[in-house]
């Protein structure tokens, strides 16, 4: 499906306000982070935003903290999954649960500052999807060591070299998009490789994308779900490379 033109939609790519946004938070063992993150989102976007936490039955009590928070903050609600697992499917479930025209999502370890959400919201005017980016001017990654950063940059540059497009941070994971794009394209993948797939297909279909610089910060609390550096690359890298290969063969 091609991207909508101004003639095809009543207000395509228009200004976005917080009451149009759902923020999806996929969690597993984020008890030390989830409440400060939700508080940060409400501080950044105000009481009109919707927060949807999709928790994969965390043994550390994340779901209970979300329920408790939601008792005093009706903007937040919990989707508690007991039989499903996975980052991509959790984000997709949150998108399906939302009925608002704009959906954002982000990591739940506070590495992606909720204070930057208003900048993504503003940048979405005139566009279909925006990405928080570590690699455009003004962006930076201080969360990971030199090896992890280098491997991430290699994946992103390889993706651009083989697939084309203008996006620098192909593995962002800090995203805000309009519902029609997300419903048109869907999310494909198991972990972070879904970003490469979604960004590339969106660019190929003619959707308008933009990157907003942000500072990727160290995890606030708890353990990373994936190891970083060479070990993390050996574990997750093949999935990223397979996605790039699949998209290149189809291009």
C-alpha positions as CSV (number, residue, x, y, z in Angstrom):
1,X,0.0,0.0,0.0
2,X,1.5,3.4,-0.9
3,X,1.7,6.1,1.7
4,X,-1.4,8.3,1.9
5,X,-1.5,11.6,0.1
6,X,-3.3,14.7,1.4
7,X,-6.2,13.8,-0.8
8,X,-6.6,10.3,0.7
9,X,-6.9,11.2,4.4
10,X,-8.8,13.9,6.3
11,X,-5.7,15.3,8.1
12,X,-2.7,13.2,7.0
13,X,0.6,14.0,8.7
14,X,-0.9,16.9,10.6
15,X,0.1,18.2,14.0
16,X,0.1,15.7,16.9
17,X,-1.1,16.3,20.4
18,X,-0.7,14.1,23.5
19,X,-4.3,13.0,23.5
20,X,-3.6,11.3,20.2
21,X,-0.7,9.2,21.5
22,X,-0.4,5.8,23.1
23,X,3.1,4.9,24.4
24,X,3.7,1.2,24.5
25,X,6.1,-0.2,27.0
26,X,7.2,-3.8,26.6
27,X,8.5,-5.1,29.9
28,X,10.3,-8.1,31.4
29,X,11.8,-7.7,34.8
30,X,11.8,-3.9,34.9
31,X,10.6,-3.4,38.5
32,X,13.3,-0.8,39.2
33,X,12.5,1.2,36.1
34,X,8.8,1.0,35.1
35,X,7.4,3.5,37.7
36,X,10.0,6.2,37.0
37,X,9.5,5.7,33.3
38,X,5.7,6.1,33.5
39,X,6.1,9.1,35.7
40,X,8.5,10.6,33.2
41,X,6.1,10.0,30.3
42,X,3.3,11.8,32.1
43,X,5.6,14.6,33.0
44,X,6.7,15.0,29.4
45,X,3.4,14.6,27.6
46,X,0.8,15.4,30.3
47,X,-2.3,13.6,31.6
48,X,-3.8,13.2,28.1
49,X,-1.4,10.5,26.9
50,X,-2.2,6.8,27.2
51,X,0.4,4.4,28.5
52,X,0.1,0.7,27.7
53,X,2.5,-1.7,29.5
54,X,2.8,-5.1,27.9
55,X,4.5,-7.4,30.5
56,X,5.6,-10.9,29.8
57,X,4.8,-12.3,33.3
58,X,7.9,-10.7,34.9
59,X,8.9,-12.7,38.0
60,X,10.2,-9.5,39.7
61,X,6.7,-8.0,40.2
62,X,6.7,-5.5,37.3
63,X,3.1,-6.2,36.6
64,X,2.0,-5.5,40.2
65,X,3.8,-2.2,40.2
66,X,2.0,-1.2,37.0
67,X,-1.4,-2.2,38.5
68,X,-0.7,-0.2,41.6
69,X,0.4,2.9,39.5
70,X,-2.7,2.6,37.3
71,X,-5.0,2.8,40.4
72,X,-3.9,6.5,40.7
73,X,-3.2,7.2,37.1
74,X,-6.0,6.1,34.7
75,X,-3.8,6.9,31.7
76,X,-1.8,3.7,32.4
77,X,-3.0,0.2,31.8
78,X,-1.5,-3.3,31.9
79,X,-1.6,-6.1,29.3
80,X,-0.3,-9.1,31.2
81,X,0.9,-11.9,29.0
82,X,1.5,-15.3,30.5
83,X,1.9,-17.6,27.5
84,X,3.7,-15.2,25.0
85,X,7.2,-13.9,25.0
86,X,9.3,-11.6,22.8
87,X,10.0,-7.9,22.3
88,X,8.5,-7.6,18.8
89,X,5.3,-9.4,19.7
90,X,4.9,-7.3,22.8
91,X,5.2,-4.1,20.9
92,X,2.7,-5.4,18.3
93,X,0.3,-6.4,21.0
94,X,0.5,-2.9,22.5
95,X,-0.2,-1.3,19.1
96,X,-3.2,-3.6,18.7
97,X,-4.5,-2.7,22.2
98,X,-4.2,1.1,21.4
99,X,-7.0,2.8,19.5
100,X,-5.3,6.1,19.1
101,X,-4.0,7.4,15.8
102,X,-0.3,7.7,16.9
103,X,1.7,5.0,18.8
104,X,5.1,5.4,20.3
105,X,7.3,2.8,22.0
106,X,10.7,2.7,23.7
107,X,12.9,0.6,25.9
108,X,11.9,0.4,29.5
109,X,15.3,0.7,31.2
110,X,15.3,4.6,31.0
111,X,18.1,4.5,28.4
112,X,15.7,6.4,26.1
113,X,14.7,9.6,27.9
114,X,10.9,10.1,28.1
115,X,11.6,13.9,28.2
116,X,12.5,13.5,24.5
117,X,9.0,12.3,23.5
118,X,7.7,15.9,22.9
119,X,10.4,16.3,20.3
120,X,9.4,13.2,18.5
121,X,5.8,14.3,18.7
122,X,6.7,17.7,17.1
123,X,8.8,16.1,14.4
124,X,5.9,13.8,13.4
125,X,4.1,16.8,11.9
126,X,4.4,16.4,8.2
127,X,5.7,12.8,8.5
128,X,4.5,9.3,9.0
129,X,7.1,8.0,11.5
130,X,10.0,9.4,13.5
131,X,12.9,7.7,15.2
132,X,15.0,8.7,18.1
133,X,18.5,8.5,16.7
134,X,21.9,8.0,18.2
135,X,23.7,8.7,14.9
136,X,22.4,11.9,13.5
137,X,24.1,15.1,14.6
138,X,23.3,15.8,18.3
139,X,22.7,12.1,19.0
140,X,25.0,10.0,21.1
141,X,25.3,6.5,22.7
142,X,26.9,6.6,26.2
143,X,25.1,3.4,27.3
144,X,27.4,1.0,25.7
145,X,31.1,0.4,25.4
146,X,33.2,1.1,22.2
147,X,32.9,-2.5,20.9
148,X,29.1,-2.6,21.2
149,X,28.8,0.9,19.6
150,X,31.1,-0.1,16.8
151,X,29.1,-3.3,16.1
152,X,25.8,-1.4,16.1
153,X,27.2,1.2,13.7
154,X,28.4,-1.6,11.4
155,X,25.0,-3.1,11.3
156,X,23.4,0.3,10.5
157,X,25.9,1.2,7.8
158,X,25.6,-2.3,6.2
159,X,21.9,-1.9,6.1
160,X,22.1,1.5,4.4
161,X,24.7,0.3,2.0
162,X,22.7,-2.7,0.8
163,X,19.2,-1.4,1.2
164,X,19.5,2.3,0.6
165,X,17.4,4.9,2.3
166,X,18.4,7.9,4.4
167,X,17.9,6.6,8.0
168,X,21.2,6.4,10.0
169,X,20.0,4.6,13.1
170,X,18.4,1.5,11.7
171,X,18.2,-0.3,15.0
172,X,16.7,2.6,17.0
173,X,13.8,1.1,19.0
174,X,12.7,4.6,20.1
175,X,9.9,5.3,17.7
176,X,6.7,7.1,17.1
177,X,4.4,6.3,14.1
178,X,1.0,6.9,12.7
179,X,-1.4,4.1,13.0
180,X,-2.1,3.7,9.3
181,X,1.6,3.0,8.7
182,X,1.8,0.5,11.5
183,X,-1.3,-1.3,10.4
184,X,-0.2,-1.3,6.8
185,X,3.3,-2.7,7.5
186,X,3.1,-4.5,10.8
187,X,6.2,-5.7,12.7
188,X,8.3,-8.6,11.6
189,X,11.0,-10.2,13.6
190,X,11.8,-11.5,17.1
191,X,14.0,-8.8,18.6
192,X,15.6,-5.6,17.4
193,X,15.8,-6.7,13.8
194,X,12.2,-5.6,13.4
195,X,13.5,-2.0,13.3
196,X,15.6,-2.6,10.2
197,X,12.6,-4.4,8.5
198,X,10.0,-1.7,9.4
199,X,12.2,1.2,8.5
200,X,13.3,-0.3,5.2
201,X,9.7,-1.2,4.1
202,X,8.4,2.2,5.2
203,X,11.0,3.9,3.1
204,X,10.4,1.7,0.1
205,X,6.6,2.3,0.3
206,X,7.2,6.1,0.2
207,X,6.3,6.9,3.8
208,X,8.0,10.0,5.2
209,X,10.4,9.4,8.0
210,X,12.6,11.6,10.2
211,X,15.3,11.1,12.8
212,X,15.4,13.1,16.1
213,X,18.7,13.0,18.0
214,X,18.8,11.7,21.5
215,X,21.3,10.7,24.1
216,X,21.2,6.9,24.8
217,X,21.9,6.6,28.5
218,X,23.1,3.7,30.7
219,X,20.4,1.4,32.1
220,X,18.9,2.9,35.3
221,X,18.3,-0.4,37.2
222,X,18.4,-4.1,36.6
223,X,20.1,-6.3,34.1
224,X,20.2,-6.0,30.4
225,X,18.1,-8.6,28.5
226,X,21.0,-9.2,26.1
227,X,24.7,-9.1,26.7
228,X,26.6,-6.3,25.0
229,X,29.7,-6.4,22.9
230,X,30.9,-9.4,21.0
231,X,28.8,-11.9,23.0
232,X,25.6,-9.9,22.3
233,X,26.5,-9.6,18.7
234,X,27.1,-13.4,18.4
235,X,23.7,-14.0,20.0
236,X,21.6,-11.4,18.2
237,X,23.7,-10.4,15.2
238,X,22.7,-13.3,12.9
239,X,19.1,-12.2,13.2
240,X,19.9,-8.7,12.1
241,X,22.1,-9.9,9.3
242,X,19.5,-12.4,8.1
243,X,16.9,-9.5,8.0
244,X,19.3,-7.3,5.9
245,X,20.0,-10.3,3.6
246,X,16.2,-11.0,3.2
247,X,15.4,-7.4,2.4
248,X,18.3,-7.1,0.0
249,X,17.2,-10.1,-2.0
250,X,13.7,-8.7,-2.3
251,X,14.9,-5.3,-3.4
